[in-house]
Amino acid sequence: MAMDKVQITIIGAGVIGLAIAARLSAQYDNIVVLEQNCRFGMETSSRNSEVIHSGIYYKPDSLKASLCLQGADMLYNLCSEFAIPYKKTGKLVVAQKPNEQKFLELLLKNGIKNGAKGLKLINKKDIQAMGPAVNAVSALYSPNTGIIDSHRLMQFFIGQAESNQVMFVYNSKVISLEKQDKDFIIGIEQDGYRFKSKIVINSAGLFADHIASLAGIDVVKNNYRLFYCKGSYFSYAKRSPVSMLVYPVPQKKLTGLGVHATLDLEKRLRFGPDTEYINRPDYYKVDKEKSDIFYNSAIRIIKNLDKKAFNPDMAGIRPKLSGPGEEARDFIIKEESDKGLGGLINLIGIESPGLTSSPAIALKVKGMVDKLI
């Protein structure tokens, strides 16, 4: 019996896979998106701060820097054109002590190199005018930072893809991936189903290194191995005393951006995420014993918070390419012809700013697909 064949298979229906499906389907037919969960965006894509980043943190000339800046512009345009809920809140990265100001100056220089818009250092008086509750001696102000309804963004991408006949197949865990002649044979756990695909795009998020290893890539030797870094959030039960995002000076080696204050579109205040390396990628319980730690981090950046108003909220897991104590690494977005796997495009280590970068990543992947077809 002849095996079913498609032109393009995208593994993973998180925001990145969905953005790629929407972009590719405008030009190409016969696209399938496989998702092991029962619906889209159930992991990292729906468990984050929903921030549209401005591009101040990432190394100049890195994929994170260029795709974040391009992606932010694209997202704001999409939101305006298609009524996806968002708000350009602005953001303060704050120094609590004078000796932290040098970090703000370095961030400013880095952001300017990356092309981040409208950045400026502001003093205590300016901070008080913007947000009297903010606790800082100085701050870096980023007016182009915002928040987005990530669920509505994902629904938008799905709508675009489905209108172009992309087929979404949920509850479909990939258990085998092998190159055979000019195609890949993909095996699905459910019903032992196998089919052929000319191109495979590995956008499996937390499991992207596992998919790469199924294709025969040594993930340790190629530095594709992922580390799971959990980030918990606590919500604040009272009215938010701030109307913009407030971040501390980032952690060394950019392990995380520090426990920061984020708002959602209903103006609900949340603090997080922290950084906690874990062994398995599905542990989403928030430890209520962390309440004191979160409160103590939060009052460093915002004054007069009520300790009793801190409640465990949610947790997400970052698929990091760097382990504990290691320097932050860039996204891996690579077509694997040099490994004898022409037609396989791996996206590995897509953590923050993945949400912001999603439409730009989709454009980059389309450029790779254009060369293959």
Secondary structure as UniProt FT lines:
FT   STRAND          5..11
FT   HELIX           15..25
FT   TURN            26..27
FT   STRAND          31..34
FT   TURN            40..41
FT   HELIX           44..46
FT   STRAND          51..52
FT   TURN            60..61
FT   HELIX           63..82
FT   STRAND          86..87
FT   STRAND          91..95
FT   HELIX           98..100
FT   HELIX           101..114
FT   STRAND          120..123
FT   HELIX           124..130
FT   TURN            132..133
FT   STRAND          138..142
FT   TURN            143..144
FT   STRAND          146..148
FT   HELIX           150..163
FT   TURN            164..165
FT   STRAND          167..169
FT   STRAND          174..180
FT   TURN            181..182
FT   STRAND          183..188
FT   HELIX           190..192
FT   STRAND          194..202
FT   HELIX           205..207
FT   HELIX           208..214
FT   TURN            215..216
FT   TURN            219..223
FT   STRAND          227..236
FT   STRAND          245..248
FT   HELIX           252..254
FT   STRAND          260..263
FT   TURN            265..266
FT   STRAND          269..272
FT   STRAND          276..278
FT   TURN            281..282
FT   HELIX           288..290
FT   HELIX           291..301
FT   HELIX           307..309
FT   STRAND          310..320
FT   TURN            324..325
FT   STRAND          332..335
FT   HELIX           337..339
FT   TURN            342..343
FT   STRAND          344..348
FT   TURN            352..353
FT   HELIX           354..372
//
